[in-house]
Amino acid sequence: MSAPASHPAPQEAPETALAEFIRQRTGARRASVLEFRRLSGGAIQDNHALALSLEGGDSPGRLEVVVRSDAPSRIAASLDRAQEFHVLAAAFEAGVTVPRPLWLCTDTSVIGRVFSVMSLMPGSASPARLLRGAIGPDRARALTRRLGAELARLHTIRPPRADLGFLPVPDGPAAHSRLRGYREALAQIPDSRPVLEWALNWLEDHAPADAGLALCHCDFRTGNYLVQDGRLTAVLDWEFAAWSDPYEDLGWLCSRSWRFGVAEKEVGGLGDKQDLYAGYAEHAGTEVDPAKVLYWEIMAMVRWAIIALQQAQRHLSGEQHSLELALTGRMLPEIEFDLLRQVCDMENDDARSAPRP
């Protein structure tokens, strides 16, 4: 009689493993899973909401957290989870409205990947919900000022910082460093993109004076912050953070690419630049130069176009089949059209303001 076939033990469910991880960190006697669900968004990271009931320990009762880990594939510009956790901690300490960073786990035996745990914050990040009448004009104006204040607080973090030593410090002006990186990234993409090549040349010719280096979110936009009842509750998604010119964040937020069809509201489809600038100046103690913001808006569109190309390549190469990634690549013509229109508008404005001979 032959021996019965052996079968590997079933792998522990991730929510069970996470519950045990948090139980140990909090010193609870028991941790029961109440809810475990995947959160929407996150083409580069996987985000899950986890609700636990803890008995005893440091945080007895209901605990709601977000568990953040890498998606099946990632792009080169994205920080890893450990790096992002340290950036989040630095922003939290500086008073930026972010989820509280709780734990970082680099032991891949727990759920098979490195992950971080942070507090679950209330609110919605949906641009459609926020920009289609969810809040009135007065609250939208106050929220726009608040976004400026948040960036000003973030930009108080300056190099060198031992806890952020993994972030490379640009060699020279941040704009030129960005342009070198975008040219290198574009060279790795098989198809030629003449509009982007032309825009990179324009940006190189018109680079403004450097505003120094600060910690920049580098993806600070509508869709990456939470709002509840018209009030900011958290700034999310720090995987692109870097030492850069503070105007990069201001330009990215104001870029045409992130107005979600509400073109007349230049700040993320939400509000007006004067309110953003006022909120920033109040906390930074320095006025915002509108011309520099316009320059970095153009830089933002070039960057977004290259990211869209990279996302499409992830799908086309078979690295990660995803309708979301494929549709991102289809945005290229619109981004290039907006890019050409904005540069032409700036050139025309310069021509009209130039002194007549």
C-alpha angles and dihedrals in degrees: 000000000000121000116256114264114260120233127200115252112261113262114253114256111257094237090054092050091047092049090054091047091053092043089058093046094050097038092236120162091222138008119198122192112236099170138359120179139153116250122226121254125027109122089173100034136036113232125191130181113223125189119191137181108221124198114206125333129090097318110031118183129029117355122187119193143160119236112206124194138155121284116233090275135017140195122247096245093060121100118233120248095263092051093046090050091056091048090051090050091052092050091048091052090050091057098255112151101252136135112278108260107231113170141355119205118194093170103107092194091078099068101345095263141060110265143176130214125213137166117279109242126205124243142058130279094192110130090202092056095042099044100040101073101293090130131030127244095265094052091044089054092048091048091051090054089048091055089055091051092050091054091048090054091048092050092059086078105092135174140292099059120156092206090055097041091126090070109092116234111228116248100232130341114000093232093058091046090053092048092052090051093048092049090052092048092048090051089060093058114088099220122072117240109194094179091057092045090052092047092051090053091049092050092050091051094048103039110147127220112291116259094206128255129297137157105277127193090214093198100053103146146117106295093040099071131063124233128190122182090347094306129111112248103170145354109225142192109043098173094115097049115140145155103271146132108301088230089069090073093045092049094046092052091049097043118124088236092069102047093089095217096316094105097165091063101072097190104076093308087293111088151344129290096238090064093047091049092047092053091048095047093048092060101029097046091224131091121246118245106225093201091059091050090054091051092052090047088063090046087052093055091050090050093048090049091054092046089051090052091049092049091051090050090054088059098039094048091055091241090123121358106215134154089209092056092046092050091049089060090053089064093074099097092051093048092049091048091051089047094053092045094051095048091048091049091052092048091050092049090051091050093050092049095046115107114258117241 
